[in-house]
Amino acid sequence: MRQIDSDFLALPLRRLADAALQRARDLGAEHADFRLERVRAETLSLYDARLEGAADADDLGYAVRVVKDGTWGFAAGVDLTPEAVARVAEQAVRVARVSAPINREPVELAPEPVHEATWVSSYEIDPFDVAQADKVALLADWSAGLLKGADHVSARLLQVKEQKFYADTAGTTTTQQRVRVHPSLNAMKASQSGFDDMSTIAPPVGRGYEYLTGTQWDWQAELAALPLHLEEKLAAPSIEAGDYDLVIDPSNLWLTIHESIGHATELDRALGYEAAYAGTSFATFDQLGELVYGSPLMNVTGDRTVEHGLATVGYDDEGVRGQTFDIVRDGVLVGYQLDRRMAMMKGFGRSNGCAFADSPGHTPIQRMANVSLQPAQDGPATDELIAGVERGLYIVGDKSWSIDMQRYNFQFTGQRAYRISHGKLAGQVRDFAYQATTTDFWQSMEAVGGPGTYVLGGAFNCGKGQPGQVAPVSHGCPSALFRNVRILNTVQEGGK
């Protein structure tokens, strides 16, 4: 079990928190919380096995958030002295006072037990302990191997270490550290039939550098196969538009979950609070417990606790302990993702821990948990799902997508699509996209794979909020079978 870095613990965390919270109390705040955090992010980029760029950013600061006269106030700073922190608390209270006359929705926060805890995510090797030259050398070696079968190769490694100290006027104090990495390589190739590219499907994870050098992912097998997959795709025929049965691999399905379930079941969005930036949701609150989201095989959870999840935390940025909760059960919408304010507004009694700020300069907003489709305990393997299809496609890897502002009408492409004929794979096809409404798509799900097909996918860069914030989030799922889904030919749709 790793420990929180000593240089972070050496900061005057409690002394600064005490100064901020006491000043907020003195000024009459009903609630105040203090969050000091350090976020270190490093990006390495290579092109054709040569280092193209390197960035190493270190963001250290703190924020004070208050509720005064039923109104939010927020301010942030970087001067790590009690006097400066107290002034930032005063600024937060002033913001609340100025805003109070136009506030029509008094802020109340759902209760949460008091916690005093330390939490560290599950990883073995801190990527920031590895020499940059060693990381570049590994990416260059991988790239050189791909260049034997590709015209050009780009490689990228994203690494983040996030450290947070939180304290509030109720008495909660938490100290946390988590690490995440995202290695990816993209191969490009031209032929007489055109140009295309293909990326690795290894997901980003809440792990350390051991993800690149250990046995958690078979990098050698994926890198060896990638040029062959790309060459086959370049020679593949264009898809014939029509209705197909689909077997969708977790490397593609995670993104459909993210867009059509994850965002749609954020309660602030369902209530209209994201309308100006990113739209609302078809899954409105009046349909809770009644909306048939998908087939009876559909069971979706929100989870802030799963090991190696990108949205996994011990405690969220409102001091709420990480939890697992149902969103869709037996195909029916039964829950939403909540922060403390949204939970109180709609009578949930308690938040399920979905508040997050991406930097010390931003206020926490409601963000996505690890939203995952659960496998069937005795479910089939992927090849068994394929064997049950007469005419269909097997789709692997994510690529482009489009979804409307209510998260209802969508289309998704993928890295690769294999034609299925009489239960067997029959080569790749090109220029495909699957199109549906969210409910039609999930109601067409006829089978979900077993635990052996389950993979935790995800992304570092889910966007939300004004000012914009990004959040890391994972989505687990098994392979799954969908019947009679509309497939578009994207070249024909583009008028070419």
C-alpha positions, -999 to 999 in steps of 0.1 A, spaced: 0 0 0 15 33 -11 16 64 11 8 100 4 39 118 -7 57 134 23 62 167 5 24 171 2 18 162 38 45 187 48 23 216 36 5 234 64 -28 217 55 -47 218 87 -34 252 97 -46 267 65 -80 249 67 -85 261 102 -79 297 92 -103 295 63 -131 277 81 -129 299 112 -131 331 91 -161 318 72 -178 309 105 -170 344 119 -187 359 89 -219 339 94 -215 312 67 -239 282 72 -214 259 55 -178 262 44 -153 238 30 -116 242 22 -98 222 -5 -60 224 -11 -47 204 -40 -17 197 -61 -22 183 -96 9 173 -116 4 163 -152 31 152 -177 26 146 -214 51 130 -237 45 130 -275 65 112 -302 62 111 -339 79 84 -359 99 73 -328 113 107 -322 104 130 -292 81 157 -305 71 174 -273 71 171 -235 51 191 -210 52 189 -172 27 210 -153 24 214 -115 -8 232 -102 -8 240 -65 -35 261 -48 -66 261 -26 -102 270 -27 -128 281 -2 -165 275 -9 -193 287 14 -230 288 17 -241 322 31 -278 331 33 -286 301 12 -262 312 -16 -230 298 -30 -198 318 -26 -164 307 -40 -128 320 -41 -94 305 -47 -58 314 -40 -22 303 -41 -5 321 -12 0 294 15 -3 315 46 -32 317 72 -36 354 65 -40 349 28 -64 320 33 -86 340 56 -88 368 30 -99 342 4 -126 330 28 -137 366 31 -138 369 -7 -160 337 -9 -185 352 16 -186 385 -3 -194 366 -35 -223 349 -17 -236 383 -4 -235 399 -38 -252 369 -54 -279 365 -27 -304 391 -40 -307 373 -73 -307 338 -59 -341 321 -63 -331 287 -51 -317 286 -16 -288 261 -13 -292 232 11 -268 203 12 -277 167 19 -263 155 52 -232 134 52 -215 116 82 -183 131 94 -152 114 81 -115 117 90 -96 96 66 -66 91 43 -69 73 10 -45 64 -18 -54 48 -52 -42 14 -62 -9 16 -81 26 2 -78 50 25 -96 46 63 -95 51 74 -131 68 106 -118 95 84 -102 105 70 -136 131 90 -156 116 108 -185 143 94 -208 133 58 -199 96 66 -208 106 82 -241 129 52 -249 100 27 -243 76 47 -265 103 51 -292 109 13 -291 72 6 -295 69 32 -323 99 17 -342 82 -17 -342 50 -3 -356 69 16 -383 79 -17 -399 42 -20 -410 31 16 -411 40 48 -429 39 70 -398 34 64 -360 25 88 -332 28 79 -296 16 96 -265 18 91 -227 -4 111 -203 4 108 -166 -14 126 -137 -9 126 -99 -37 143 -80 -33 151 -43 -62 167 -23 -68 178 12 -104 186 22 -119 200 54 -153 214 62 -172 231 90 -190 198 99 -157 183 109 -148 161 79 -111 160 70 -98 138 41 -63 135 25 -61 117 -8 -37 108 -36 -44 91 -69 -24 83 -100 -36 76 -136 -19 69 -169 -29 68 -206 -5 54 -231 -16 53 -267 -1 48 -302 -16 55 -336 -4 40 -369 -11 56 -402 -8 40 -437 -16 49 -473 -24 25 -501 -40 26 -536 -74 24 -519 -67 54 -497 -54 65 -463 -64 53 -428 -52 51 -393 -57 29 -363 -49 33 -326 -42 9 -297 -74 0 -278 -56 -3 -244 -78 19 -221 -65 46 -198 -64 34 -162 -60 43 -126 -27 26 -123 10 36 -123 39 30 -147 36 -8 -141 7 -6 -167 33 -1 -194 58 -27 -183 38 -54 -164 12 -80 -174 -20 -59 -169 -22 -54 -207 -5 -74 -235 12 -46 -253 34 -68 -274 5 -87 -289 -15 -55 -296 14 -37 -312 22 -67 -333 -13 -70 -346 -21 -34 -352 -4 -30 -386 -21 -62 -398 -55 -49 -387 -48 -16 -405 -36 -32 -437 -68 -54 -438 -90 -23 -432 -74 -5 -461 -83 -33 -484 -117 -39 -470 -150 -32 -489 -173 -4 -480 -203 -14 -459 -237 -19 -474 -262 2 -454 -290 -16 -437 -301 -33 -405 -276 -56 -388 -271 -75 -356 -242 -61 -337 -217 -77 -313 -200 -48 -297 -166 -51 -280 -160 -33 -247 -134 -12 -265 -162 4 -284 -192 1 -261 -177 21 -232 -181 53 -252 -217 46 -261 -223 41 -223 -205 73 -215 -226 94 -240 -260 78 -238 -261 67 -201 -234 85 -182 -243 120 -192 -280 113 -195 -282 103 -158 -264 132 -143 -292 148 -123 -281 184 -128 -284 178 -165 -317 160 -162 -330 190 -143 -318 215 -169 -287 230 -151 -264 221 -180 -287 233 -208 -266 264 -217 -234 244 -223 -241 208 -230 -278 203 -232 -303 185 -210 -315 148 -209 -343 128 -222 -342 108 -189 -361 135 -170 -367 132 -132 -405 125 -136 -395 92 -153 -375 78 -124 -386 43 -117 -407 41 -148 -385 48 -179 -377 15 -197 -341 24 -206 -332 -9 -221 -338 -47 -221 -343 -66 -189 -306 -77 -192 -295 -41 -187 -280 -34 -153 -259 -2 -149 -242 10 -118 -224 42 -108 -193 33 -89 -167 56 -72 -149 26 -56 -139 1 -83 -102 -6 -83 -82 12 -110 -112 33 -121 -104 68 -134 -133 83 -113 -125 62 -83 -119 82 -51 -121 76 -13 -141 107 -9 -155 133 -33 -148 170 -33 -177 176 -9 -164 151 17 -188 123 7 -175 88 9 -172 69 -24 -202 45 -31 -216 21 -56 -252 27 -66 -278 15 -92 -287 37 -122 -305 11 -144 -318 -21 -129 -334 -48 -151 -337 -22 -178 -355 5 -158 -341 39 -147 -338 37 -109 -312 63 -100 -291 93 -109 -256 106 -102 -258 132 -74 -239 158 -55 -250 171 -21 -271 199 -34 -289 178 -61 -295 151 -36 -312 175 -12 -333 192 -39 -349 159 -49 -352 142 -16 -326 115 -21 -314 119 15 -277 115 7 -253 123 -21 -237 93 -39 -204 111 -41 -203 127 -75 -188 161 -68 -154 169 -84 -133 199 -93 -104 195 -118 -82 221 -102 -78 243 -71 -91 272 -91 -125 256 -99 -155 250 -77 -167 214 -75 -196 205 -98 -215 173 -103 -194 149 -123 -197 113 -136 -189 82 -115 -175 51 -132 -207 42 -150 -207 6 -160 -229 -21 -177 -227 -52 -156 -219 -86 -171 -241 -117 -168 -226 -140 -142 -230 -170 -165 -229 -151 -197 -213 -162 -229 -178 -155 -243 -175 -130 -272 -171 -158 -297 -203 -174 -285 -221 -141 -290 -207 -140 -326 -218 -176 -332 -254 -166 -326 -255 -140 -354 -264 -149 -390 -258 -115 -406 -241 -88 -385 -210 -69 -375 -184 -72 -347 -172 -37 -338 -139 -31 -320 -124 2 -308 -138 37 -304 -134 64 -330 -159 92 -339 -194 98 -325 -223 122 -325 -251 126 -301 -278 152 -296 -282 176 -267 -307 154 -250 -284 123 -253 -311 106 -273 -303 104 -310 -268 92 -318 -244 75 -342 -210 59 -334 -183 45 -356 -154 23 -345 -118 14 -352 -127 -19 -369 -158 -37 -380 -158 -74 -390 -187 -88 -410 -204 -118 -393 -218 -144 -417 -235 -175 -403 -218 -172 -369 -183 -166 -381 -161 -135 -388 -157 -128 -425 -133 -100 -428 -134 -62 -422 -156 -37 -438 -152 1 -439 -172 33 -438 -197 22 -411 -216 39 -383 -244 25 -361 -273 48 -356 -302 47 -331 -320 64 -303 -307 56 -268 -338 36 -257 -342 17 -290 -305 8 -289 -304 -5 -253 -338 -22 -256 -324 -42 -286 -297 -57 -264 -304 -94 -265 -274 -108 -246 -245 -96 -225 -212 -114 -221 -199 -130 -190 -172 -116 -166 -145 -129 -188 -154 -104 -215 -156 -74 -191 -131 -45 -196 -129 -12 -178 -125 15 -206 -127 52 -202 -112 87 -209 -92 114 -192 -111 143 -207 -148 143 -201 -159 179 -205 -186 198 -185 -193 231 -168 -188 268 -173 -159 276 -169 -151 243 -186 -137 215 -165 -123 181 -175 -127 149 -155 -113 114 -158 -139 86 -159 -140 48 -165 -168 27 -180 -168 -10 -176 -188 -34 -198 -188 -69 -213 -192 -77 -250 -229 -74 -259 -253 -85 -287 -278 -60 -302 -304 -70 -328 -315 -51 -359 -295 -19 -355 -293 6 -383 -259 8 -400 -250 38 -422 -225 40 -449 -206 71 -439 -192 78 -474 -227 78 -489 -240 99 -460 -213 124 -467 -225 127 -503 -193 112 -518 
